Amino acid sequence: MKFRGSHLAALFWAVGTATAAAHPHVFAEARLEVVVAGDGTVTELRNVWRFDELFSSTVLLDFDANTDLKLQPDELADIGNVIRESLADYSYFTFITRDGKDIAITPPDIIHVDFQDNQLLLFFAVKPDHAIPLKGKLAFGVYDPTIYTAIDFVHDGDLVVEGNAGSCRREVVRPDPDEVLAQNKDKLTDAFFNEEATSDVSKFFATRLELTC
């Protein structure tokens, strides 16, 4: 698909620019729902992202084909399709680990897009590539590995479990930047000089939901 929106492409595709900048240019507030099935396995992660007004206005201008300063259903669908293709290489900024090991996810069937109160909203769900039993330590997070987008969970209640998590202990972890820097000095120094390593830097600072079962 050809990108009509240079700003959207910059957000979701231009990793080189993001790496060089090393700080966020776009901001979004998020909600994450971890869905637990009746058999006690994690089957789905549901995302809601609300972008800042400045970025949202650039998307409006880029995708408003009929220049009426509104996004029609076909224009919203176009945005969703572009984002779905662009985030495929970055696991849709949604990450799962079990006992410290990454678990792959499958792409969302569709990314729903809306525009409310001058802000762009995304709604989509991803699934782990296999059902995850509630055993050990599970961590769920949303962050941009290119550091171009800051995705923030304003309240601990924005990371929730839907379904019966049994006796698992739930904790929202908000890493302290000073502690992260002190504990990962060598890794962060390497990331500064190594473009490939940079993509993992934001994981150290990302808010996450942990289930200890």
C-alpha atoms as a printed R data frame, in Angstrom:
    type eleno elety resid chain resno       x       y      z
1   ATOM     1    CA   MET     A     1   0.000   0.000  0.000
2   ATOM     2    CA   LYS     A     2   1.275   3.455 -0.827
3   ATOM     3    CA   PHE     A     3   1.602   5.796  2.141
4   ATOM     4    CA   ARG     A     4  -0.491   8.908  1.694
5   ATOM     5    CA   GLY     A     5   0.421  10.201  5.136
6   ATOM     6    CA   SER     A     6   4.011  11.224  5.656
7   ATOM     7    CA   HIS     A     7   3.442  11.861  9.361
8   ATOM     8    CA   LEU     A     8   1.819   8.490  9.925
9   ATOM     9    CA   ALA     A     9   4.645   6.825  8.063
10  ATOM    10    CA   ALA     A    10   7.144   8.698 10.211
11  ATOM    11    CA   LEU     A    11   5.466   7.435 13.351
12  ATOM    12    CA   PHE     A    12   5.050   3.810 12.402
13  ATOM    13    CA   TRP     A    13   7.788   3.183  9.858
14  ATOM    14    CA   ALA     A    14  10.790   5.525 10.036
15  ATOM    15    CA   VAL     A    15  12.833   3.662 12.611
16  ATOM    16    CA   GLY     A    16  16.046   5.308 11.500
17  ATOM    17    CA   THR     A    17  14.711   8.731 12.385
18  ATOM    18    CA   ALA     A    18  13.439   7.468 15.705
19  ATOM    19    CA   THR     A    19  16.749   5.889 16.636
20  ATOM    20    CA   ALA     A    20  18.665   9.033 15.833
21  ATOM    21    CA   ALA     A    21  16.246  11.203 17.797
22  ATOM    22    CA   ALA     A    22  16.314   8.915 20.870
23  ATOM    23    CA   HIS     A    23  13.280  10.572 22.411
24  ATOM    24    CA   PRO     A    24   9.525  10.535 21.768
25  ATOM    25    CA   HIS     A    25   7.871  12.812 19.226
26  ATOM    26    CA   VAL     A    26   4.355  11.400 19.515
27  ATOM    27    CA   PHE     A    27   2.359  10.695 22.668
28  ATOM    28    CA   ALA     A    28  -0.520   8.336 23.346
29  ATOM    29    CA   GLU     A    29  -2.536   7.256 26.361
30  ATOM    30    CA   ALA     A    30  -3.315   3.555 26.429
31  ATOM    31    CA   ARG     A    31  -5.481   0.853 27.950
32  ATOM    32    CA   LEU     A    32  -4.561  -2.831 27.878
33  ATOM    33    CA   GLU     A    33  -6.923  -5.699 28.676
34  ATOM    34    CA   VAL     A    34  -5.431  -9.167 29.184
35  ATOM    35    CA   VAL     A    35  -8.144 -11.711 28.410
36  ATOM    36    CA   VAL     A    36  -8.127 -15.003 30.339
37  ATOM    37    CA   ALA     A    37 -10.319 -17.819 29.028
38  ATOM    38    CA   GLY     A    38 -12.363 -20.207 31.132
39  ATOM    39    CA   ASP     A    39  -9.611 -22.820 30.962
40  ATOM    40    CA   GLY     A    40  -7.159 -20.464 32.660
41  ATOM    41    CA   THR     A    41  -5.093 -19.475 29.634
42  ATOM    42    CA   VAL     A    42  -4.292 -16.028 28.244
43  ATOM    43    CA   THR     A    43  -5.869 -15.867 24.811
44  ATOM    44    CA   GLU     A    44  -5.976 -12.211 23.766
45  ATOM    45    CA   LEU     A    45  -4.654  -8.723 24.498
46  ATOM    46    CA   ARG     A    46  -6.953  -5.815 23.697
47  ATOM    47    CA   ASN     A    47  -5.466  -2.379 23.052
48  ATOM    48    CA   VAL     A    48  -6.944   1.118 23.078
49  ATOM    49    CA   TRP     A    49  -4.631   4.022 22.165
50  ATOM    50    CA   ARG     A    50  -5.577   7.712 22.197
51  ATOM    51    CA   PHE     A    51  -3.047   9.992 20.465
52  ATOM    52    CA   ASP     A    52  -2.170  13.578 21.287
53  ATOM    53    CA   GLU     A    53  -3.996  16.347 19.429
54  ATOM    54    CA   LEU     A    54  -0.946  17.563 17.494
55  ATOM    55    CA   PHE     A    55  -0.210  14.204 15.930
56  ATOM    56    CA   SER     A    56  -3.911  13.532 15.431
57  ATOM    57    CA   SER     A    57  -4.268  16.773 13.463
58  ATOM    58    CA   THR     A    58  -1.455  15.749 11.087
59  ATOM    59    CA   VAL     A    59  -3.180  12.430 10.443
60  ATOM    60    CA   LEU     A    60  -6.443  14.241  9.773
61  ATOM    61    CA   LEU     A    61  -4.795  16.471  7.192
62  ATOM    62    CA   ASP     A    62  -2.943  13.591  5.541
63  ATOM    63    CA   PHE     A    63  -5.945  11.278  5.183
64  ATOM    64    CA   ASP     A    64  -8.785  13.759  4.680
65  ATOM    65    CA   ALA     A    65  -9.102  12.986  0.971
66  ATOM    66    CA   ASN     A    66 -12.145  15.212  0.371
67  ATOM    67    CA   THR     A    67 -10.709  18.065  2.525
68  ATOM    68    CA   ASP     A    68 -13.828  18.480  4.642
69  ATOM    69    CA   LEU     A    69 -11.801  18.354  7.887
70  ATOM    70    CA   LYS     A    70 -13.553  15.134  8.850
71  ATOM    71    CA   LEU     A    71 -12.504  11.508  8.571
72  ATOM    72    CA   GLN     A    72 -15.088   9.436  6.744
73  ATOM    73    CA   PRO     A    73 -15.440   5.660  7.334
74  ATOM    74    CA   ASP     A    74 -13.338   4.810  4.277
75  ATOM    75    CA   GLU     A    75 -10.618   7.250  5.375
76  ATOM    76    CA   LEU     A    76 -10.587   5.765  8.873
77  ATOM    77    CA   ALA     A    77 -10.325   2.287  7.366
78  ATOM    78    CA   ASP     A    78  -7.413   3.472  5.233
79  ATOM    79    CA   ILE     A    79  -5.575   4.647  8.356
80  ATOM    80    CA   GLY     A    80  -6.213   1.306 10.061
81  ATOM    81    CA   ASN     A    81  -4.842  -0.626  7.094
82  ATOM    82    CA   VAL     A    82  -1.689   1.496  6.949
83  ATOM    83    CA   ILE     A    83  -1.041   1.054 10.659
84  ATOM    84    CA   ARG     A    84  -1.698  -2.698 10.510
85  ATOM    85    CA   GLU     A    85   0.944  -3.102  7.800
86  ATOM    86    CA   SER     A    86   3.428  -0.689  9.353
87  ATOM    87    CA   LEU     A    87   3.454  -2.164 12.873
88  ATOM    88    CA   ALA     A    88   3.793  -5.784 11.801
89  ATOM    89    CA   ASP     A    89   7.584  -5.745 12.236
90  ATOM    90    CA   TYR     A    90   7.250  -4.307 15.746
91  ATOM    91    CA   SER     A    91   4.724  -6.772 17.193
92  ATOM    92    CA   TYR     A    92   2.183  -3.946 17.237
93  ATOM    93    CA   PHE     A    93   4.094  -2.446 20.169
94  ATOM    94    CA   THR     A    94   2.499  -5.190 22.311
95  ATOM    95    CA   PHE     A    95   4.802  -7.553 24.160
96  ATOM    96    CA   ILE     A    96   4.414 -10.650 26.327
97  ATOM    97    CA   THR     A    97   7.017 -12.512 28.356
98  ATOM    98    CA   ARG     A    98   6.767 -15.634 30.469
99  ATOM    99    CA   ASP     A    99   9.530 -16.152 32.997
100 ATOM   100    CA   GLY     A   100  11.578 -13.619 31.058
101 ATOM   101    CA   LYS     A   101  11.170 -15.259 27.650
102 ATOM   102    CA   ASP     A   102   9.407 -13.433 24.818
103 ATOM   103    CA   ILE     A   103   6.212 -14.920 23.423
104 ATOM   104    CA   ALA     A   104   5.323 -14.163 19.813
105 ATOM   105    CA   ILE     A   105   1.958 -12.666 18.896
106 ATOM   106    CA   THR     A   106  -0.236 -12.937 15.821
107 ATOM   107    CA   PRO     A   107  -1.338  -9.845 13.852
108 ATOM   108    CA   PRO     A   108  -4.754  -8.315 14.568
109 ATOM   109    CA   ASP     A   109  -7.479  -9.111 12.063
110 ATOM   110    CA   ILE     A   110  -8.285  -5.413 11.837
111 ATOM   111    CA   ILE     A   111  -7.334  -2.142 13.509
112 ATOM   112    CA   HIS     A   112 -10.398  -0.030 14.176
113 ATOM   113    CA   VAL     A   113  -9.865   3.728 14.014
114 ATOM   114    CA   ASP     A   114 -11.972   6.596 15.313
115 ATOM   115    CA   PHE     A   115 -11.535  10.362 15.661
116 ATOM   116    CA   GLN     A   116 -13.094  11.921 18.755
117 ATOM   117    CA   ASP     A   117 -12.528  15.304 20.395
118 ATOM   118    CA   ASN     A   118  -9.714  16.046 17.942
119 ATOM   119    CA   GLN     A   119  -7.852  12.881 18.907
120 ATOM   120    CA   LEU     A   120  -7.102   9.733 16.940
121 ATOM   121    CA   LEU     A   121  -8.128   6.476 18.620
122 ATOM   122    CA   LEU     A   122  -7.055   2.933 17.764
123 ATOM   123    CA   PHE     A   123  -8.814  -0.247 18.922
124 ATOM   124    CA   PHE     A   124  -7.339  -3.666 18.175
125 ATOM   125    CA   ALA     A   125  -6.628  -7.075 19.671
126 ATOM   126    CA   VAL     A   126  -3.650  -9.364 19.268
127 ATOM   127    CA   LYS     A   127  -3.266 -12.983 20.326
128 ATOM   128    CA   PRO     A   128  -0.239 -14.916 21.536
129 ATOM   129    CA   ASP     A   129   0.811 -17.501 18.958
130 ATOM   130    CA   HIS     A   130  -0.308 -20.141 21.449
131 ATOM   131    CA   ALA     A   131  -2.567 -20.120 24.496
132 ATOM   132    CA   ILE     A   132  -0.520 -19.233 27.591
133 ATOM   133    CA   PRO     A   133  -1.274 -21.051 30.854
134 ATOM   134    CA   LEU     A   134  -1.286 -18.959 34.014
135 ATOM   135    CA   LYS     A   135   1.961 -20.343 35.404
136 ATOM   136    CA   GLY     A   136   5.171 -18.632 36.464
137 ATOM   137    CA   LYS     A   137   5.653 -14.889 35.973
138 ATOM   138    CA   LEU     A   138   3.839 -13.332 33.050
139 ATOM   139    CA   ALA     A   139   4.465  -9.763 31.925
140 ATOM   140    CA   PHE     A   140   2.435  -7.717 29.451
141 ATOM   141    CA   GLY     A   141   3.485  -4.347 28.108
142 ATOM   142    CA   VAL     A   142   3.000  -1.817 25.342
143 ATOM   143    CA   TYR     A   143   5.895   0.316 24.139
144 ATOM   144    CA   ASP     A   144   7.530   1.542 20.951
145 ATOM   145    CA   PRO     A   145  10.957  -0.101 20.559
146 ATOM   146    CA   THR     A   146  12.043   2.747 18.262
147 ATOM   147    CA   ILE     A   147  11.460   5.306 21.081
148 ATOM   148    CA   TYR     A   148   9.556   7.530 18.631
149 ATOM   149    CA   THR     A   149   6.219   7.126 20.405
150 ATOM   150    CA   ALA     A   150   5.613   7.450 24.138
151 ATOM   151    CA   ILE     A   151   2.732   5.202 25.163
152 ATOM   152    CA   ASP     A   152   1.519   5.962 28.667
153 ATOM   153    CA   PHE     A   153  -0.835   4.206 31.062
154 ATOM   154    CA   VAL     A   154  -2.112   7.118 33.116
155 ATOM   155    CA   HIS     A   155  -3.712   4.976 35.825
156 ATOM   156    CA   ASP     A   156  -2.869   1.502 37.101
157 ATOM   157    CA   GLY     A   157  -6.469   0.608 36.294
158 ATOM   158    CA   ASP     A   158  -5.664   1.027 32.604
159 ATOM   159    CA   LEU     A   159  -3.943  -2.376 32.727
160 ATOM   160    CA   VAL     A   160  -6.578  -4.963 33.577
161 ATOM   161    CA   VAL     A   161  -7.300  -8.670 33.489
162 ATOM   162    CA   GLU     A   162 -10.583  -9.750 31.918
163 ATOM   163    CA   GLY     A   163 -11.604 -13.179 33.188
164 ATOM   164    CA   ASN     A   164 -10.595 -15.317 36.138
165 ATOM   165    CA   ALA     A   165  -6.887 -15.090 36.923
166 ATOM   166    CA   GLY     A   166  -7.319 -17.438 39.876
167 ATOM   167    CA   SER     A   167  -4.766 -16.963 42.632
168 ATOM   168    CA   CYS     A   168  -2.308 -15.018 40.453
169 ATOM   169    CA   ARG     A   169  -0.917 -11.884 42.062
170 ATOM   170    CA   ARG     A   170  -1.447  -8.815 39.879
171 ATOM   171    CA   GLU     A   171   1.017  -5.918 39.914
172 ATOM   172    CA   VAL     A   172   1.458  -2.859 37.725
173 ATOM   173    CA   VAL     A   173   5.180  -2.132 37.493
174 ATOM   174    CA   ARG     A   174   6.323   1.412 36.726
175 ATOM   175    CA   PRO     A   175  10.134   1.264 36.539
176 ATOM   176    CA   ASP     A   176  12.088   4.036 38.232
177 ATOM   177    CA   PRO     A   177  14.320   5.644 35.555
178 ATOM   178    CA   ASP     A   178  17.241   6.147 37.951
179 ATOM   179    CA   GLU     A   179  17.143   2.500 39.017
180 ATOM   180    CA   VAL     A   180  16.885   1.348 35.411
181 ATOM   181    CA   LEU     A   181  19.925   3.409 34.448
182 ATOM   182    CA   ALA     A   182  21.927   2.116 37.400
183 ATOM   183    CA   GLN     A   183  21.011  -1.537 36.878
184 ATOM   184    CA   ASN     A   184  21.468  -1.567 33.097
185 ATOM   185    CA   LYS     A   185  24.367   0.814 32.598
186 ATOM   186    CA   ASP     A   186  26.365  -1.502 30.315
187 ATOM   187    CA   LYS     A   187  23.375  -2.428 28.155
188 ATOM   188    CA   LEU     A   188  22.273   1.176 27.777
189 ATOM   189    CA   THR     A   189  25.804   2.302 26.920
190 ATOM   190    CA   ASP     A   190  25.991  -0.375 24.232
191 ATOM   191    CA   ALA     A   191  22.593   0.696 22.908
192 ATOM   192    CA   PHE     A   192  23.805   4.267 22.528
193 ATOM   193    CA   PHE     A   193  26.518   3.124 20.119
194 ATOM   194    CA   ASN     A   194  24.709   0.150 18.606
195 ATOM   195    CA   GLU     A   195  21.665   0.878 16.458
196 ATOM   196    CA   GLU     A   196  20.343  -2.677 16.753
197 ATOM   197    CA   ALA     A   197  20.601  -2.660 20.532
198 ATOM   198    CA   THR     A   198  18.743   0.646 20.745
199 ATOM   199    CA   SER     A   199  15.469  -1.078 19.877
200 ATOM   200    CA   ASP     A   200  15.468  -2.799 23.294
201 ATOM   201    CA   VAL     A   201  16.130   0.316 25.373
202 ATOM   202    CA   SER     A   202  12.525   1.361 25.870
203 ATOM   203    CA   LYS     A   203  11.646  -2.071 27.283
204 ATOM   204    CA   PHE     A   204  13.598  -1.195 30.448
205 ATOM   205    CA   PHE     A   205  11.455   1.880 31.068
206 ATOM   206    CA   ALA     A   206   8.041   0.566 29.970
207 ATOM   207    CA   THR     A   207   5.115   0.224 32.346
208 ATOM   208    CA   ARG     A   208   3.921  -3.371 32.464
209 ATOM   209    CA   LEU     A   209   1.339  -5.634 34.046
210 ATOM   210    CA   GLU     A   210   2.793  -8.639 35.850
211 ATOM   211    CA   LEU     A   211   0.926 -11.762 36.902
212 ATOM   212    CA   THR     A   212   2.738 -14.065 39.297
213 ATOM   213    CA   CYS     A   213   0.994 -17.432 39.428
